Amino acid sequence: MKLVIVTAVEEYHNEIIKLFRKAQIENFSESDIDGYKTSNPLIVASNWFAGESRGNESNMFFSFTEEDRIDDLFKLIKEFNTHLETNNPVKAIVLPIERFI
């Protein structure tokens, strides 16, 4: 068993749920998060609202699941990312689980 964590901008919310289901990962959780990118200091200095730090509305999905299903999910995410028209790819990581109850 492993823990898979996927982050994506809010715009892709429904598509990510479909990818989880297509990979046969039926049990997962999600949380709303704010995503941030560090900017070039010159661009920030020229911004009228430089003091305001606003993140992008994003989602974090996670599931404790079997490795073969995670492999399928990664293939689906990689394919999904090849068709994006924005610079906001879906990101995913896998963490091993040493013990669980």
C-alpha positions as CSV (number, residue, x, y, z in Angstrom):
1,M,0.0,0.0,0.0
2,K,1.2,3.5,-0.8
3,L,-0.1,7.1,-0.4
4,V,-0.6,9.0,-3.6
5,I,-1.1,12.8,-3.5
6,V,-2.3,14.8,-6.5
7,T,-2.5,18.6,-6.8
8,A,-4.3,20.5,-9.5
9,V,-5.9,23.9,-10.0
10,E,-9.6,24.1,-9.3
11,E,-10.3,24.2,-13.0
12,Y,-9.4,20.5,-13.3
13,H,-11.4,19.3,-10.3
14,N,-13.9,17.2,-12.1
15,E,-11.4,15.7,-14.5
16,I,-9.1,14.6,-11.7
17,I,-12.0,12.8,-10.0
18,K,-12.6,11.0,-13.4
19,L,-9.0,10.0,-13.6
20,F,-9.1,8.5,-10.1
21,R,-12.2,6.5,-11.0
22,K,-10.7,5.4,-14.3
23,A,-7.6,4.1,-12.4
24,Q,-10.1,2.2,-10.2
25,I,-9.2,4.3,-7.1
26,E,-12.7,4.6,-5.7
27,N,-11.6,5.7,-2.2
28,F,-9.9,9.1,-2.0
29,S,-10.1,12.4,-0.2
30,E,-9.7,15.9,-1.3
31,S,-9.0,19.3,0.3
32,D,-9.1,22.8,-1.0
33,I,-5.7,24.5,-1.0
34,D,-4.1,27.7,-2.3
35,G,-1.3,27.2,-4.7
36,Y,1.5,29.7,-5.0
37,K,4.4,30.3,-7.4
38,T,7.3,32.5,-6.6
39,S,7.6,35.4,-9.0
40,N,10.5,37.4,-10.5
41,P,11.2,40.2,-8.0
42,L,11.1,42.8,-10.8
43,I,7.6,41.7,-11.8
44,V,6.5,41.8,-8.2
45,A,7.9,45.3,-7.6
46,S,6.1,46.6,-10.7
47,N,2.8,45.2,-9.5
48,W,0.5,47.8,-8.0
49,F,-0.8,45.2,-5.5
50,A,2.6,43.7,-4.7
51,G,1.8,43.6,-1.0
52,E,-1.1,41.3,-1.7
53,S,-0.2,37.6,-1.9
54,R,-3.1,35.7,-3.5
55,G,-2.8,32.0,-4.3
56,N,-4.5,30.1,-7.0
57,E,-7.5,28.0,-5.9
58,S,-6.4,24.4,-6.1
59,N,-7.2,21.0,-4.9
60,M,-5.2,18.3,-3.2
61,F,-6.4,14.7,-3.6
62,F,-5.0,11.8,-1.7
63,S,-5.6,8.1,-1.4
64,F,-4.0,5.1,0.3
65,T,-4.1,2.5,-2.4
66,E,-2.3,-0.3,-4.2
67,E,0.7,0.4,-6.4
68,D,-0.7,-1.0,-9.6
69,R,-3.7,1.4,-9.4
70,I,-1.2,4.3,-8.8
71,D,0.7,3.2,-11.9
72,D,-2.5,3.5,-13.9
73,L,-3.3,6.9,-12.4
74,F,0.2,8.2,-13.3
75,K,-0.3,7.1,-16.9
76,L,-3.6,8.9,-17.0
77,I,-2.2,12.1,-15.4
78,K,0.7,12.1,-17.8
79,E,-1.7,11.8,-20.8
80,F,-3.9,14.5,-19.3
81,N,-0.9,16.9,-19.0
82,T,0.1,16.5,-22.6
83,H,-3.2,18.1,-23.7
84,L,-3.1,21.1,-21.4
85,E,-3.3,24.6,-22.9
86,T,-2.1,26.3,-19.6
87,N,1.1,26.2,-17.6
88,N,-0.6,24.4,-14.7
89,P,0.2,20.7,-15.0
90,V,-1.3,18.2,-12.6
91,K,1.3,17.1,-10.1
92,A,1.5,13.8,-8.3
93,I,3.7,12.0,-5.8
94,V,3.8,8.6,-4.2
95,L,4.9,7.9,-0.6
96,P,5.6,4.5,0.8
97,I,3.6,3.4,3.8
98,E,5.7,1.5,6.4
99,R,2.8,0.7,8.8
100,F,-0.9,1.2,9.0
101,I,-3.9,0.2,11.0
